[in-house]
Amino acid sequence: MDKSNKKKKSPNKDLKDILDMIPLYCDKCGAYQDKGMVELIDKNENLTIVYLMCDNCLTKSIFYVVKPLNNMINKYRLNIDLDSSEIKQFAGKDSISSDDILNMFKFTKDDRYSKANDFIKKISNA
């Protein structure tokens, strides 16, 4: 097959596909989802991540659409308390290890950073 004859999906087609995947109603309050409160976080051939916020109850959630090798589509919704900008800020970062947690615990016990402002300054520069 000649690859030059393949048509690329338009951005509008991608957006329509995403809007067709998200639920029509909020799973918390049952209100109709206006789909205007939808933001694409990430998309590749196997995974689509969408940020949703209910117009009625303001519940924020991340909606995952996974397309595994067998072409069956799985959908998952996770209610969160983050804004889309916060999700984008931390997306793709390394995960926190148990050593990181232990180091943070040791750091909080350090008398040099006993004041809250000193502590916040230190972790903001880390």
C-alpha positions in Angstrom: 0.0 0.0 0.0 1.3 3.4 -0.9 1.7 5.5 2.2 1.3 8.7 0.3 -2.4 7.9 -0.2 -3.0 7.6 3.5 -5.0 10.5 4.9 -3.9 12.1 8.2 -6.6 12.6 10.8 -7.5 16.3 11.1 -7.4 17.9 14.6 -11.2 18.4 14.3 -11.6 14.7 13.8 -9.4 13.9 16.8 -11.5 16.3 18.9 -14.7 14.7 17.7 -13.4 11.2 18.5 -12.5 12.4 22.0 -15.9 14.0 22.6 -17.6 10.8 21.5 -15.7 8.8 24.1 -16.4 10.8 27.2 -19.5 10.1 29.4 -22.7 12.1 28.8 -23.4 12.4 32.5 -21.4 13.3 35.6 -20.9 10.2 37.7 -21.1 12.2 40.9 -24.3 14.4 40.5 -25.8 12.9 37.4 -25.9 16.2 35.5 -25.6 16.3 31.7 -21.9 16.9 30.7 -21.7 20.0 28.6 -18.5 18.8 26.9 -17.3 22.4 27.0 -15.3 21.6 30.1 -13.1 19.1 28.3 -9.4 19.4 27.8 -7.1 16.9 26.1 -4.1 16.1 28.3 -2.3 13.5 26.1 -3.0 11.3 23.2 -1.2 8.6 21.4 -2.3 5.5 19.4 -2.9 3.4 22.6 -4.0 5.9 25.2 -6.0 9.1 25.4 -6.1 11.2 28.6 -8.8 13.8 28.9 -9.5 16.3 31.8 -13.2 16.8 32.6 -15.0 19.2 34.9 -18.8 19.0 35.6 -20.5 22.4 35.1 -23.0 21.5 37.8 -21.1 20.2 40.8 -17.5 21.2 39.6 -16.2 17.6 40.1 -12.9 17.3 38.3 -11.8 14.0 36.8 -9.4 12.4 34.4 -10.8 10.1 31.8 -8.5 7.4 30.4 -9.3 5.6 27.1 -7.0 2.6 26.6 -6.7 0.7 23.3 -4.8 -2.5 24.1 -3.5 -4.8 21.4 -6.8 -6.7 21.0 -8.5 -3.4 19.9 -11.0 -3.6 22.7 -11.4 -0.1 24.2 -11.4 0.3 28.0 -12.5 3.5 29.7 -11.6 4.6 33.2 -12.6 7.6 35.1 -10.8 9.0 38.2 -12.2 11.9 40.2 -9.4 14.3 41.3 -8.9 17.6 42.9 -6.3 19.0 40.5 -6.7 21.5 37.7 -5.6 20.6 34.2 -2.5 22.9 34.5 -1.4 21.0 37.5 -1.8 17.7 35.7 0.2 18.9 32.8 2.9 20.2 35.2 3.5 16.8 36.7 2.7 14.5 33.7 5.7 12.6 32.5 7.8 13.3 35.6 9.6 10.5 37.4 7.6 8.7 40.0 8.4 9.1 43.7 10.4 6.3 45.1 10.4 5.0 48.7 13.9 6.5 49.1 12.4 9.9 48.1 9.8 9.5 50.8 12.4 8.4 53.4 14.6 11.4 52.5 11.7 13.8 52.8 10.8 12.3 56.2 14.4 12.8 57.4 14.4 16.4 56.0 11.2 17.3 57.9 12.9 16.2 61.1 15.9 18.5 60.6 15.9 21.3 63.2 17.4 23.8 60.7 14.0 23.8 58.9 11.7 23.7 61.8 9.9 26.9 60.7 7.3 26.4 58.0 8.6 29.2 55.9 12.1 27.8 55.9 10.8 24.4 55.0 8.7 25.8 52.1 11.7 27.8 50.7 13.9 24.7 50.8 11.5 22.4 49.0 10.6 25.1 46.5 14.2 25.3 45.4 14.7 21.5 45.3 
